[in-house]
Amino acid sequence: MTALADAALHDQVMHVNTGLPESGLYGAAKPVGDGSRVPWRLSPEPITVSPAQAAGLESLGQHLLEFYVVANRLYLASARGTQAPWIAKLLDRGKSDQALELARLNRLKSRLPVVIRPDLMAVGDDGFIATELDSVPGGIGLVDALTVRYRDIGHTMLGNQCGLVPELARTLVSESGLEAPFVAVVVSDESESYRAEMNWVGERLNQFGVRAVTVHPRQIAVEDEAIVARLDTHVEKVDLIYRFFELHDLANVPNVDLMFHAMQRRRIVMTPPPKFHLEEKLMMALFHHPELARYWERELSREALPVLRQVIPATWVLDPTPIPPFAAISPPFRSADRTVRRWSDLKDMTQKQRRLVLKPSGFSELAWGARGVTIGHDVPTEEWNTAVDTALDGFADGPYIVQPYLASRRIPARYYDFEDQTVKEFDARARYSPYYFVRDGRAGLAGVLATACPASSKVLHGMPDAVMAPVQVATG
């Protein structure tokens, strides 16, 4: 690469870097020592996807929304007894009485998340498979900020060129049912590492015409039967709460009962709605369960069903209930050359046989940020056996799931080395996280965050050696 080209790329990266807030985004609390404002690698350009991949990403949101609609209906029907009771019984495991009551509120029965963000691995030439479906995602502020900065240096991203927050603003107004709602973005202590990012989101919402503030739950109160946010200089009546706290953590969230009480009496709107069953990975296992095949075929559209069958991976719930001698795990479970008929068969597998991922289903402090995840072929046999035992022993308090290990296809990636002041290339595998915002029954793509990690990495996440960037479409 010529010195002139290097200088131009240096200027581009500096523009992106200086446009990110010094307070940090996405868990980055302060600038790192080499001058970068983020604790990962910055690329001189967005990550590129093919036109076919871009088309798949743009259309996937509507299919995932349909999945949420049908999954929500399945759980509520099971809880009422009009579908098999074992479905709700399985999803209810480990949930608090408060979480169960909220999930079954009749006045919330049709409410769905307004943000859908899957984590996708690229497979084949243009396909994707999801490892995660998240409706309380971080990263909105990060993708918003990066999109604007890369746009400024001449790139066209997949999604809204003005960032994610303009789409979020329109979505929250629609969800509130008001022309000019006041929005409180409520961030709990458990989500503290995202507070700077959500402050950014709150500030940007104001730039797009939505009065908003990011607050701690302690700042929420009741005055004259209205929910208010107590700010430094005044008090604001709240119309909509954007919930950025997890349902498993309700006992540690101050004033949460005030918020839910007001929601139940329709004094505020809360989004995402408190429906734990839509935040459980084991819903993927239910999608593939043979006894529910006709349900999904009947309830899903002809357009959505084949896409979801491709995108949602085979998933099994680790249930320690003894299996009779003439029965086996269903759907059939085979890994490499080994058939798993009992969960004990997962233990003492060879490294090839345990190309599997074991992780909490959802209602757990270990269920996000790659915590609680065990990659079978990346750990010794003894550690894998212990993880299997832990999952089975903890079933009553919170189920675990197991899925085949998915390796995203290799891509070339580049990053700017702040110490050497040069652009370097590396062989990467990327995780793609599209952000869909739901408005008027449609899930539109607002933007995509790609996390490109060294190809040798088994878990793809925002590590120091990863590039995190928005996505653009290849041309020519």
Secondary structure, 3 states (H helix, E strand, C coil): CCHHHHHHHHHHHHHHHHCCCCCCCCCCCCCCCCCCCCCCECCCCCEEECHHHHHHHHHHHHHHHHHHHHHHHHHHHHHHCCCCHHHHHHHHCCCCHHHHHHHCCHHHCCCCCCEEEEEEEEECCCEEEEEEEECCCCCHHHHHHHHHHHHHCCCCECCCCCCCHHHHHHHHHHHHCCCCCEEEEEECCCCHHHHHHHHHHHHHHHHCCCEEEEECHHHEEEECCEEEEECCCCEEECCEEEEECCHHHHHHCCCHHHHHHHHHCCCCEEECCCCHHHHCCHHHHHHCCHHHHHHHHHHCCCCHHHHHHHHCCCCEECCCCCCCCCCCCCCCCEECCEECCCHHHHCCCCCCCCCEEEEECCCCCCCCCCCCCEEHHHCCHHHHHHHHHHHHHCCCCCCEEEEECCCCCEEEEEEEECCCCEEEEEEEEEEEEEEEEEECCEEEEEEEEEEEEECCCCCCCCCCCCEEEEEEECCC
